[in-house]
């Protein structure tokens, strides 16, 4: 009998992507109400969620670029 290949053939980096997306969405659930409270009735709920998601993406991108600038040997 041939041994079965491992069930998870994805590399570790690809396995962590869904986890990162899940954490971003959970963080967005915490940040969006604060954005809506800070703006009052000027923004709708969906606009608050979109704005907080945009802010999280900007922070993540800035962190990534900071790491790439100061640790280029990792990439």
mmCIF file of the N, C-alpha and C atoms, coordinates in Angstrom:
data_MODEL
# 
_entry.id   MODEL 
# 
loop_
_atom_site.group_PDB 
_atom_site.id 
_atom_site.type_symbol 
_atom_site.label_atom_id 
_atom_site.label_alt_id 
_atom_site.label_comp_id 
_atom_site.label_asym_id 
_atom_site.label_entity_id 
_atom_site.label_seq_id 
_atom_site.pdbx_PDB_ins_code 
_atom_site.Cartn_x 
_atom_site.Cartn_y 
_atom_site.Cartn_z 
_atom_site.occupancy 
_atom_site.B_iso_or_equiv 
_atom_site.pdbx_formal_charge 
_atom_site.auth_seq_id 
_atom_site.auth_comp_id 
_atom_site.auth_asym_id 
_atom_site.auth_atom_id 
_atom_site.pdbx_PDB_model_num 
ATOM 1   N N  . UNK A 1 1  ? 0.825   -1.180 0.000  1.00 0.00 ? 1  UNK A N  1 
ATOM 2   C CA . UNK A 1 1  ? 0.000   0.000  0.000  1.00 0.00 ? 1  UNK A CA 1 
ATOM 3   C C  . UNK A 1 1  ? 0.872   1.248  0.000  1.00 0.00 ? 1  UNK A C  1 
ATOM 4   N N  . UNK A 1 2  ? 0.425   2.208  -0.760 1.00 0.00 ? 2  UNK A N  1 
ATOM 5   C CA . UNK A 1 2  ? 1.128   3.490  -0.775 1.00 0.00 ? 2  UNK A CA 1 
ATOM 6   C C  . UNK A 1 2  ? 0.694   4.328  0.414  1.00 0.00 ? 2  UNK A C  1 
ATOM 7   N N  . UNK A 1 3  ? 1.628   5.074  1.004  1.00 0.00 ? 3  UNK A N  1 
ATOM 8   C CA . UNK A 1 3  ? 1.209   5.966  2.090  1.00 0.00 ? 3  UNK A CA 1 
ATOM 9   C C  . UNK A 1 3  ? 0.390   7.128  1.537  1.00 0.00 ? 3  UNK A C  1 
ATOM 10  N N  . UNK A 1 4  ? -0.566  7.581  2.307  1.00 0.00 ? 4  UNK A N  1 
ATOM 11  C CA . UNK A 1 4  ? -1.409  8.698  1.886  1.00 0.00 ? 4  UNK A CA 1 
ATOM 12  C C  . UNK A 1 4  ? -0.636  9.994  2.010  1.00 0.00 ? 4  UNK A C  1 
ATOM 13  N N  . UNK A 1 5  ? -0.802  10.881 1.036  1.00 0.00 ? 5  UNK A N  1 
ATOM 14  C CA . UNK A 1 5  ? -0.165  12.197 1.174  1.00 0.00 ? 5  UNK A CA 1 
ATOM 15  C C  . UNK A 1 5  ? -0.857  12.987 2.280  1.00 0.00 ? 5  UNK A C  1 
ATOM 16  N N  . UNK A 1 6  ? -0.146  13.950 2.848  1.00 0.00 ? 6  UNK A N  1 
ATOM 17  C CA . UNK A 1 6  ? -0.786  14.750 3.902  1.00 0.00 ? 6  UNK A CA 1 
ATOM 18  C C  . UNK A 1 6  ? -2.018  15.466 3.360  1.00 0.00 ? 6  UNK A C  1 
ATOM 19  N N  . UNK A 1 7  ? -2.999  15.614 4.215  1.00 0.00 ? 7  UNK A N  1 
ATOM 20  C CA . UNK A 1 7  ? -4.262  16.220 3.795  1.00 0.00 ? 7  UNK A CA 1 
ATOM 21  C C  . UNK A 1 7  ? -4.097  17.699 3.475  1.00 0.00 ? 7  UNK A C  1 
ATOM 22  N N  . UNK A 1 8  ? -3.180  18.349 4.146  1.00 0.00 ? 8  UNK A N  1 
ATOM 23  C CA . UNK A 1 8  ? -2.996  19.779 3.935  1.00 0.00 ? 8  UNK A CA 1 
ATOM 24  C C  . UNK A 1 8  ? -1.744  20.003 3.096  1.00 0.00 ? 8  UNK A C  1 
ATOM 25  N N  . UNK A 1 9  ? -1.919  20.280 1.815  1.00 0.00 ? 9  UNK A N  1 
ATOM 26  C CA . UNK A 1 9  ? -0.800  20.459 0.907  1.00 0.00 ? 9  UNK A CA 1 
ATOM 27  C C  . UNK A 1 9  ? -0.394  21.914 0.718  1.00 0.00 ? 9  UNK A C  1 
ATOM 28  N N  . UNK A 1 10 ? -1.075  22.818 1.388  1.00 0.00 ? 10 UNK A N  1 
ATOM 29  C CA . UNK A 1 10 ? -0.756  24.228 1.247  1.00 0.00 ? 10 UNK A CA 1 
ATOM 30  C C  . UNK A 1 10 ? 0.472   24.584 2.065  1.00 0.00 ? 10 UNK A C  1 
ATOM 31  N N  . UNK A 1 11 ? 1.282   25.527 1.582  1.00 0.00 ? 11 UNK A N  1 
ATOM 32  C CA . UNK A 1 11 ? 2.412   25.986 2.395  1.00 0.00 ? 11 UNK A CA 1 
ATOM 33  C C  . UNK A 1 11 ? 1.918   26.734 3.626  1.00 0.00 ? 11 UNK A C  1 
ATOM 34  N N  . UNK A 1 12 ? 2.753   26.845 4.654  1.00 0.00 ? 12 UNK A N  1 
ATOM 35  C CA . UNK A 1 12 ? 2.309   27.509 5.888  1.00 0.00 ? 12 UNK A CA 1 
ATOM 36  C C  . UNK A 1 12 ? 1.838   28.949 5.687  1.00 0.00 ? 12 UNK A C  1 
ATOM 37  N N  . UNK A 1 13 ? 2.444   29.674 4.765  1.00 0.00 ? 13 UNK A N  1 
ATOM 38  C CA . UNK A 1 13 ? 2.014   31.053 4.526  1.00 0.00 ? 13 UNK A CA 1 
ATOM 39  C C  . UNK A 1 13 ? 0.593   31.098 3.976  1.00 0.00 ? 13 UNK A C  1 
ATOM 40  N N  . UNK A 1 14 ? 0.246   30.166 3.120  1.00 0.00 ? 14 UNK A N  1 
ATOM 41  C CA . UNK A 1 14 ? -1.112  30.132 2.564  1.00 0.00 ? 14 UNK A CA 1 
ATOM 42  C C  . UNK A 1 14 ? -2.129  29.670 3.599  1.00 0.00 ? 14 UNK A C  1 
ATOM 43  N N  . UNK A 1 15 ? -1.689  28.903 4.583  1.00 0.00 ? 15 UNK A N  1 
ATOM 44  C CA . UNK A 1 15 ? -2.592  28.459 5.633  1.00 0.00 ? 15 UNK A CA 1 
ATOM 45  C C  . UNK A 1 15 ? -2.956  29.598 6.576  1.00 0.00 ? 15 UNK A C  1 
ATOM 46  N N  . UNK A 1 16 ? -2.061  30.561 6.739  1.00 0.00 ? 16 UNK A N  1 
ATOM 47  C CA . UNK A 1 16 ? -2.311  31.636 7.687  1.00 0.00 ? 16 UNK A CA 1 
ATOM 48  C C  . UNK A 1 16 ? -3.161  32.755 7.088  1.00 0.00 ? 16 UNK A C  1 
ATOM 49  N N  . UNK A 1 17 ? -3.324  32.804 5.789  1.00 0.00 ? 17 UNK A N  1 
ATOM 50  C CA . UNK A 1 17 ? -4.096  33.874 5.153  1.00 0.00 ? 17 UNK A CA 1 
ATOM 51  C C  . UNK A 1 17 ? -5.543  33.930 5.638  1.00 0.00 ? 17 UNK A C  1 
ATOM 52  N N  . UNK A 1 18 ? -6.261  32.812 5.672  1.00 0.00 ? 18 UNK A N  1 
ATOM 53  C CA . UNK A 1 18 ? -7.645  32.890 6.187  1.00 0.00 ? 18 UNK A CA 1 
ATOM 54  C C  . UNK A 1 18 ? -7.701  33.366 7.638  1.00 0.00 ? 18 UNK A C  1 
ATOM 55  N N  . UNK A 1 19 ? -6.723  32.985 8.427  1.00 0.00 ? 19 UNK A N  1 
ATOM 56  C CA . UNK A 1 19 ? -6.691  33.418 9.823  1.00 0.00 ? 19 UNK A CA 1 
ATOM 57  C C  . UNK A 1 19 ? -6.488  34.928 9.912  1.00 0.00 ? 19 UNK A C  1 
ATOM 58  N N  . UNK A 1 20 ? -5.635  35.471 9.071  1.00 0.00 ? 20 UNK A N  1 
ATOM 59  C CA . UNK A 1 20 ? -5.389  36.913 9.073  1.00 0.00 ? 20 UNK A CA 1 
ATOM 60  C C  . UNK A 1 20 ? -6.643  37.666 8.643  1.00 0.00 ? 20 UNK A C  1 
ATOM 61  N N  . UNK A 1 21 ? -7.309  37.182 7.623  1.00 0.00 ? 21 UNK A N  1 
ATOM 62  C CA . UNK A 1 21 ? -8.548  37.821 7.164  1.00 0.00 ? 21 UNK A CA 1 
ATOM 63  C C  . UNK A 1 21 ? -9.606  37.778 8.262  1.00 0.00 ? 21 UNK A C  1 
ATOM 64  N N  . UNK A 1 22 ? -9.708  36.654 8.947  1.00 0.00 ? 22 UNK A N  1 
ATOM 65  C CA . UNK A 1 22 ? -10.667 36.536 10.046 1.00 0.00 ? 22 UNK A CA 1 
ATOM 66  C C  . UNK A 1 22 ? -10.343 37.530 11.160 1.00 0.00 ? 22 UNK A C  1 
ATOM 67  N N  . UNK A 1 23 ? -9.081  37.658 11.530 1.00 0.00 ? 23 UNK A N  1 
ATOM 68  C CA . UNK A 1 23 ? -8.693  38.603 12.569 1.00 0.00 ? 23 UNK A CA 1 
ATOM 69  C C  . UNK A 1 23 ? -8.962  40.045 12.145 1.00 0.00 ? 23 UNK A C  1 
ATOM 70  N N  . UNK A 1 24 ? -8.741  40.359 10.867 1.00 0.00 ? 24 UNK A N  1 
ATOM 71  C CA . UNK A 1 24 ? -9.043  41.703 10.367 1.00 0.00 ? 24 UNK A CA 1 
ATOM 72  C C  . UNK A 1 24 ? -10.528 42.002 10.491 1.00 0.00 ? 24 UNK A C  1 
ATOM 73  N N  . UNK A 1 25 ? -11.361 41.043 10.124 1.00 0.00 ? 25 UNK A N  1 
ATOM 74  C CA . UNK A 1 25 ? -12.805 41.266 10.200 1.00 0.00 ? 25 UNK A CA 1 
ATOM 75  C C  . UNK A 1 25 ? -13.279 41.391 11.647 1.00 0.00 ? 25 UNK A C  1 
ATOM 76  N N  . UNK A 1 26 ? -12.681 40.607 12.544 1.00 0.00 ? 26 UNK A N  1 
ATOM 77  C CA . UNK A 1 26 ? -13.045 40.729 13.963 1.00 0.00 ? 26 UNK A CA 1 
ATOM 78  C C  . UNK A 1 26 ? -12.605 42.078 14.527 1.00 0.00 ? 26 UNK A C  1 
ATOM 79  N N  . UNK A 1 27 ? -11.424 42.528 14.134 1.00 0.00 ? 27 UNK A N  1 
ATOM 80  C CA . UNK A 1 27 ? -10.962 43.843 14.578 1.00 0.00 ? 27 UNK A CA 1 
ATOM 81  C C  . UNK A 1 27 ? -11.858 44.933 14.013 1.00 0.00 ? 27 UNK A C  1 
ATOM 82  N N  . UNK A 1 28 ? -12.320 44.729 12.800 1.00 0.00 ? 28 UNK A N  1 
ATOM 83  C CA . UNK A 1 28 ? -13.221 45.700 12.187 1.00 0.00 ? 28 UNK A CA 1 
ATOM 84  C C  . UNK A 1 28 ? -14.532 45.790 12.969 1.00 0.00 ? 28 UNK A C  1 
ATOM 85  N N  . UNK A 1 29 ? -14.975 44.665 13.526 1.00 0.00 ? 29 UNK A N  1 
ATOM 86  C CA . UNK A 1 29 ? -16.189 44.681 14.349 1.00 0.00 ? 29 UNK A CA 1 
ATOM 87  C C  . UNK A 1 29 ? -15.999 45.509 15.612 1.00 0.00 ? 29 UNK A C  1 
ATOM 88  N N  . UNK A 1 30 ? -14.776 45.610 16.093 1.00 0.00 ? 30 UNK A N  1 
ATOM 89  C CA . UNK A 1 30 ? -14.496 46.420 17.279 1.00 0.00 ? 30 UNK A CA 1 
ATOM 90  C C  . UNK A 1 30 ? -14.290 47.895 16.940 1.00 0.00 ? 30 UNK A C  1 
ATOM 91  N N  . UNK A 1 31 ? -13.707 48.170 15.780 1.00 0.00 ? 31 UNK A N  1 
ATOM 92  C CA . UNK A 1 31 ? -13.350 49.542 15.419 1.00 0.00 ? 31 UNK A CA 1 
ATOM 93  C C  . UNK A 1 31 ? -14.527 50.300 14.804 1.00 0.00 ? 31 UNK A C  1 
ATOM 94  N N  . UNK A 1 32 ? -15.344 49.623 14.022 1.00 0.00 ? 32 UNK A N  1 
ATOM 95  C CA . UNK A 1 32 ? -16.432 50.296 13.301 1.00 0.00 ? 32 UNK A CA 1 
ATOM 96  C C  . UNK A 1 32 ? -17.417 51.019 14.219 1.00 0.00 ? 32 UNK A C  1 
ATOM 97  N N  . UNK A 1 33 ? -17.843 50.449 15.339 1.00 0.00 ? 33 UNK A N  1 
ATOM 98  C CA . UNK A 1 33 ? -18.732 51.208 16.219 1.00 0.00 ? 33 UNK A CA 1 
ATOM 99  C C  . UNK A 1 33 ? -18.081 52.470 16.788 1.00 0.00 ? 33 UNK A C  1 
ATOM 100 N N  . UNK A 1 34 ? -16.770 52.410 17.025 1.00 0.00 ? 34 UNK A N  1 
ATOM 101 C CA . UNK A 1 34 ? -16.074 53.611 17.501 1.00 0.00 ? 34 UNK A CA 1 
ATOM 102 C C  . UNK A 1 34 ? -16.051 54.687 16.425 1.00 0.00 ? 34 UNK A C  1 
ATOM 103 N N  . UNK A 1 35 ? -15.874 54.289 15.186 1.00 0.00 ? 35 UNK A N  1 
ATOM 104 C CA . UNK A 1 35 ? -15.911 55.252 14.077 1.00 0.00 ? 35 UNK A CA 1 
ATOM 105 C C  . UNK A 1 35 ? -17.296 55.851 13.953 1.00 0.00 ? 35 UNK A C  1 
ATOM 106 N N  . UNK A 1 36 ? -18.317 55.025 14.065 1.00 0.00 ? 36 UNK A N  1 
ATOM 107 C CA . UNK A 1 36 ? -19.687 55.521 13.948 1.00 0.00 ? 36 UNK A CA 1 
ATOM 108 C C  . UNK A 1 36 ? -20.025 56.459 15.102 1.00 0.00 ? 36 UNK A C  1 
ATOM 109 N N  . UNK A 1 37 ? -19.532 56.145 16.298 1.00 0.00 ? 37 UNK A N  1 
ATOM 110 C CA . UNK A 1 37 ? -19.792 57.014 17.447 1.00 0.00 ? 37 UNK A CA 1 
ATOM 111 C C  . UNK A 1 37 ? -19.052 58.341 17.314 1.00 0.00 ? 37 UNK A C  1 
ATOM 112 N N  . UNK A 1 38 ? -17.870 58.312 16.733 1.00 0.00 ? 38 UNK A N  1 
ATOM 113 C CA . UNK A 1 38 ? -17.084 59.535 16.591 1.00 0.00 ? 38 UNK A CA 1 
ATOM 114 C C  . UNK A 1 38 ? -17.663 60.467 15.526 1.00 0.00 ? 38 UNK A C  1 
ATOM 115 N N  . UNK A 1 39 ? -18.316 59.907 14.524 1.00 0.00 ? 39 UNK A N  1 
ATOM 116 C CA . UNK A 1 39 ? -18.848 60.738 13.444 1.00 0.00 ? 39 UNK A CA 1 
ATOM 117 C C  . UNK A 1 39 ? -20.311 61.120 13.664 1.00 0.00 ? 39 UNK A C  1 
ATOM 118 N N  . UNK A 1 40 ? -20.946 60.535 14.653 1.00 0.00 ? 40 UNK A N  1 
ATOM 119 C CA . UNK A 1 40 ? -22.357 60.848 14.876 1.00 0.00 ? 40 UNK A CA 1 
ATOM 120 C C  . UNK A 1 40 ? -23.220 60.239 13.793 1.00 0.00 ? 40 UNK A C  1 
ATOM 121 N N  . UNK A 1 41 ? -24.177 61.010 13.318 1.00 0.00 ? 41 UNK A N  1 
ATOM 122 C CA . UNK A 1 41 ? -25.064 60.521 12.261 1.00 0.00 ? 41 UNK A CA 1 
ATOM 123 C C  . UNK A 1 41 ? -24.590 60.911 10.865 1.00 0.00 ? 41 UNK A C  1 
ATOM 124 N N  . UNK A 1 42 ? -23.345 61.378 10.757 1.00 0.00 ? 42 UNK A N  1 
ATOM 125 C CA . UNK A 1 42 ? -22.837 61.800 9.456  1.00 0.00 ? 42 UNK A CA 1 
ATOM 126 C C  . UNK A 1 42 ? -22.589 60.611 8.530  1.00 0.00 ? 42 UNK A C  1 
ATOM 127 N N  . UNK A 1 43 ? -22.257 59.447 9.098  1.00 0.00 ? 43 UNK A N  1 
ATOM 128 C CA . UNK A 1 43 ? -21.991 58.259 8.292  1.00 0.00 ? 43 UNK A CA 1 
ATOM 129 C C  . UNK A 1 43 ? -22.987 57.155 8.645  1.00 0.00 ? 43 UNK A C  1 
ATOM 130 N N  . UNK A 1 44 ? -23.349 56.388 7.638  1.00 0.00 ? 44 UNK A N  1 
ATOM 131 C CA . UNK A 1 44 ? -24.214 55.232 7.900  1.00 0.00 ? 44 UNK A CA 1 
ATOM 132 C C  . UNK A 1 44 ? -23.372 54.096 8.478  1.00 0.00 ? 44 UNK A C  1 
ATOM 133 N N  . UNK A 1 45 ? -24.040 53.043 8.874  1.00 0.00 ? 45 UNK A N  1 
ATOM 134 C CA . UNK A 1 45 ? -23.324 51.908 9.453  1.00 0.00 ? 45 UNK A CA 1 
ATOM 135 C C  . UNK A 1 45 ? -22.371 51.275 8.443  1.00 0.00 ? 45 UNK A C  1 
ATOM 136 N N  . UNK A 1 46 ? -22.816 51.091 7.219  1.00 0.00 ? 46 UNK A N  1 
ATOM 137 C CA . UNK A 1 46 ? -21.950 50.467 6.206  1.00 0.00 ? 46 UNK A CA 1 
ATOM 138 C C  . UNK A 1 46 ? -20.753 51.350 5.880  1.00 0.00 ? 46 UNK A C  1 
ATOM 139 N N  . UNK A 1 47 ? -20.966 52.658 5.853  1.00 0.00 ? 47 UNK A N  1 
ATOM 140 C CA . UNK A 1 47 ? -19.842 53.558 5.613  1.00 0.00 ? 47 UNK A CA 1 
ATOM 141 C C  . UNK A 1 47 ? -18.842 53.518 6.762  1.00 0.00 ? 47 UNK A C  1 
ATOM 142 N N  . UNK A 1 48 ? -19.323 53.365 7.983  1.00 0.00 ? 48 UNK A N  1 
ATOM 143 C CA . UNK A 1 48 ? -18.430 53.255 9.138  1.00 0.00 ? 48 UNK A CA 1 
ATOM 144 C C  . UNK A 1 48 ? -17.595 51.986 9.051  1.00 0.00 ? 48 UNK A C  1 
ATOM 145 N N  . UNK A 1 49 ? -18.224 50.879 8.678  1.00 0.00 ? 49 UNK A N  1 
ATOM 146 C CA . UNK A 1 49 ? -17.480 49.630 8.531  1.00 0.00 ? 49 UNK A CA 1 
ATOM 147 C C  . UNK A 1 49 ? -16.456 49.733 7.402  1.00 0.00 ? 49 UNK A C  1 
ATOM 148 N N  . UNK A 1 50 ? -16.830 50.353 6.294  1.00 0.00 ? 50 UNK A N  1 
ATOM 149 C CA . UNK A 1 50 ? -15.900 50.505 5.181  1.00 0.00 ? 50 UNK A CA 1 
ATOM 150 C C  . UNK A 1 50 ? -14.736 51.412 5.553  1.00 0.00 ? 50 UNK A C  1 
ATOM 151 N N  . UNK A 1 51 ? -15.007 52.485 6.263  1.00 0.00 ? 51 UNK A N  1 
ATOM 152 C CA . UNK A 1 51 ? -13.947 53.406 6.670  1.00 0.00 ? 51 UNK A CA 1 
ATOM 153 C C  . UNK A 1 51 ? -12.996 52.756 7.661  1.00 0.00 ? 51 UNK A C  1 
ATOM 154 N N  . UNK A 1 52 ? -13.520 51.996 8.601  1.00 0.00 ? 52 UNK A N  1 
ATOM 155 C CA . UNK A 1 52 ? -12.635 51.336 9.557  1.00 0.00 ? 52 UNK A CA 1 
ATOM 156 C C  . UNK A 1 52 ? -11.831 50.223 8.887  1.00 0.00 ? 52 UNK A C  1 
ATOM 157 N N  . UNK A 1 53 ? -12.417 49.518 7.933  1.00 0.00 ? 53 UNK A N  1 
ATOM 158 C CA . UNK A 1 53 ? -11.670 48.510 7.183  1.00 0.00 ? 53 UNK A CA 1 
ATOM 159 C C  . UNK A 1 53 ? -10.555 49.163 6.372  1.00 0.00 ? 53 UNK A C  1 
ATOM 160 N N  . UNK A 1 54 ? -10.836 50.289 5.769  1.00 0.00 ? 54 UNK A N  1 
ATOM 161 C CA . UNK A 1 54 ? -9.810  51.020 5.033  1.00 0.00 ? 54 UNK A CA 1 
ATOM 162 C C  . UNK A 1 54 ? -8.673  51.446 5.961  1.00 0.00 ? 54 UNK A C  1 
ATOM 163 N N  . UNK A 1 55 ? -9.018  51.903 7.146  1.00 0.00 ? 55 UNK A N  1 
ATOM 164 C CA . UNK A 1 55 ? -7.990  52.276 8.118  1.00 0.00 ? 55 UNK A CA 1 
ATOM 165 C C  . UNK A 1 55 ? -7.137  51.095 8.531  1.00 0.00 ? 55 UNK A C  1 
ATOM 166 N N  . UNK A 1 56 ? -7.755  49.930 8.741  1.00 0.00 ? 56 UNK A N  1 
ATOM 167 C CA . UNK A 1 56 ? -6.994  48.737 9.098  1.00 0.00 ? 56 UNK A CA 1 
ATOM 168 C C  . UNK A 1 56 ? -6.060  48.303 7.974  1.00 0.00 ? 56 UNK A C  1 
ATOM 169 N N  . UNK A 1 57 ? -6.519  48.404 6.743  1.00 0.00 ? 57 UNK A N  1 
ATOM 170 C CA . UNK A 1 57 ? -5.672  48.052 5.602  1.00 0.00 ? 57 UNK A CA 1 
ATOM 171 C C  . UNK A 1 57 ? -4.483  49.007 5.505  1.00 0.00 ? 57 UNK A C  1 
ATOM 172 N N  . UNK A 1 58 ? -4.707  50.281 5.742  1.00 0.00 ? 58 UNK A N  1 
ATOM 173 C CA . UNK A 1 58 ? -3.620  51.261 5.695  1.00 0.00 ? 58 UNK A CA 1 
ATOM 174 C C  . UNK A 1 58 ? -2.582  50.968 6.774  1.00 0.00 ? 58 UNK A C  1 
ATOM 175 N N  . UNK A 1 59 ? -3.041  50.648 7.983  1.00 0.00 ? 59 UNK A N  1 
ATOM 176 C CA . UNK A 1 59 ? -2.111  50.325 9.074  1.00 0.00 ? 59 UNK A CA 1 
ATOM 177 C C  . UNK A 1 59 ? -1.333  49.052 8.757  1.00 0.00 ? 59 UNK A C  1 
ATOM 178 N N  . UNK A 1 60 ? -1.992  48.044 8.219  1.00 0.00 ? 60 UNK A N  1 
ATOM 179 C CA . UNK A 1 60 ? -1.311  46.798 7.863  1.00 0.00 ? 60 UNK A CA 1 
ATOM 180 C C  . UNK A 1 60 ? -0.281  47.023 6.762  1.00 0.00 ? 60 UNK A C  1 
ATOM 181 N N  . UNK A 1 61 ? -0.634  47.806 5.765  1.00 0.00 ? 61 UNK A N  1 
ATOM 182 C CA . UNK A 1 61 ? 0.302   48.097 4.683  1.00 0.00 ? 61 UNK A CA 1 
ATOM 183 C C  . UNK A 1 61 ? 1.496   48.903 5.179  1.00 0.00 ? 61 UNK A C  1 
ATOM 184 N N  . UNK A 1 62 ? 1.265   49.863 6.049  1.00 0.00 ? 62 UNK A N  1 
ATOM 185 C CA . UNK A 1 62 ? 2.364   50.649 6.611  1.00 0.00 ? 62 UNK A CA 1 
ATOM 186 C C  . UNK A 1 62 ? 3.289   49.766 7.447  1.00 0.00 ? 62 UNK A C  1 
ATOM 187 N N  . UNK A 1 63 ? 2.717   48.848 8.206  1.00 0.00 ? 63 UNK A N  1 
ATOM 188 C CA . UNK A 1 63 ? 3.535   47.929 8.993  1.00 0.00 ? 63 UNK A CA 1 
ATOM 189 C C  . UNK A 1 63 ? 4.366   47.028 8.093  1.00 0.00 ? 63 UNK A C  1 
ATOM 190 N N  . UNK A 1 64 ? 3.757   46.503 7.053  1.00 0.00 ? 64 UNK A N  1 
ATOM 191 C CA . UNK A 1 64 ? 4.480   45.658 6.103  1.00 0.00 ? 64 UNK A CA 1 
ATOM 192 C C  . UNK A 1 64 ? 5.623   46.421 5.442  1.00 0.00 ? 64 UNK A C  1 
ATOM 193 N N  . UNK A 1 65 ? 5.355   47.632 4.989  1.00 0.00 ? 65 UNK A N  1 
ATOM 194 C CA . UNK A 1 65 ? 6.405   48.412 4.339  1.00 0.00 ? 65 UNK A CA 1 
ATOM 195 C C  . UNK A 1 65 ? 7.513   48.781 5.310  1.00 0.00 ? 65 UNK A C  1 
ATOM 196 N N  . UNK A 1 66 ? 7.181   49.041 6.552  1.00 0.00 ? 66 UNK A N  1 
ATOM 197 C CA . UNK A 1 66 ? 8.186   49.325 7.571  1.00 0.00 ? 66 UNK A CA 1 
ATOM 198 C C  . UNK A 1 66 ? 9.104   48.118 7.761  1.00 0.00 ? 66 UNK A C  1 
ATOM 199 N N  . UNK A 1 67 ? 8.526   46.926 7.836  1.00 0.00 ? 67 UNK A N  1 
ATOM 200 C CA . UNK A 1 67 ? 9.329   45.715 7.999  1.00 0.00 ? 67 UNK A CA 1 
ATOM 201 C C  . UNK A 1 67 ? 10.189  45.472 6.775  1.00 0.00 ? 67 UNK A C  1 
ATOM 202 N N  . UNK A 1 68 ? 9.652   45.681 5.590  1.00 0.00 ? 68 UNK A N  1 
ATOM 203 C CA . UNK A 1 68 ? 10.412  45.465 4.358  1.00 0.00 ? 68 UNK A CA 1 
ATOM 204 C C  . UNK A 1 68 ? 11.576  46.438 4.257  1.00 0.00 ? 68 UNK A C  1 
ATOM 205 N N  . UNK A 1 69 ? 11.381  47.670 4.702  1.00 0.00 ? 69 UNK A N  1 
ATOM 206 C CA . UNK A 1 69 ? 12.476  48.653 4.627  1.00 0.00 ? 69 UNK A CA 1 
ATOM 207 C C  . UNK A 1 69 ? 13.616  48.314 5.575  1.00 0.00 ? 69 UNK A C  1 
ATOM 208 N N  . UNK A 1 70 ? 13.305  47.841 6.772  1.00 0.00 ? 70 UNK A N  1 
ATOM 209 C CA . UNK A 1 70 ? 14.339  47.647 7.771  1.00 0.00 ? 70 UNK A CA 1 
ATOM 210 C C  . UNK A 1 70 ? 14.811  46.195 7.888  1.00 0.00 ? 70 UNK A C  1 
ATOM 211 N N  . UNK A 1 71 ? 14.131  45.264 7.260  1.00 0.00 ? 71 UNK A N  1 
ATOM 212 C CA . UNK A 1 71 ? 14.581  43.873 7.246  1.00 0.00 ? 71 UNK A CA 1 
ATOM 213 C C  . UNK A 1 71 ? 14.442  43.290 5.837  1.00 0.00 ? 71 UNK A C  1 
ATOM 214 N N  . UNK A 1 72 ? 15.153  43.843 4.858  1.00 0.00 ? 72 UNK A N  1 
ATOM 215 C CA . UNK A 1 72 ? 14.961  43.381 3.488  1.00 0.00 ? 72 UNK A CA 1 
ATOM 216 C C  . UNK A 1 72 ? 15.481  41.945 3.272  1.00 0.00 ? 72 UNK A C  1 
ATOM 217 N N  . UNK A 1 73 ? 16.371  41.468 4.123  1.00 0.00 ? 73 UNK A N  1 
ATOM 218 C CA . UNK A 1 73 ? 16.893  40.111 3.919  1.00 0.00 ? 73 UNK A CA 1 
ATOM 219 C C  . UNK A 1 73 ? 15.836  39.038 4.148  1.00 0.00 ? 73 UNK A C  1 
ATOM 220 N N  . UNK A 1 74 ? 14.780  39.370 4.841  1.00 0.00 ? 74 UNK A N  1 
ATOM 221 C CA . UNK A 1 74 ? 13.693  38.404 5.045  1.00 0.00 ? 74 UNK A CA 1 
ATOM 222 C C  . UNK A 1 74 ? 12.894  38.180 3.775  1.00 0.00 ? 74 UNK A C  1 
ATOM 223 N N  . UNK A 1 75 ? 12.962  39.112 2.836  1.00 0.00 ? 75 UNK A N  1 
ATOM 224 C CA . UNK A 1 75 ? 12.155  39.014 1.633  1.00 0.00 ? 75 UNK A CA 1 
ATOM 225 C C  . UNK A 1 75 ? 13.055  38.802 0.447  1.00 0.00 ? 75 UNK A C  1 
# 
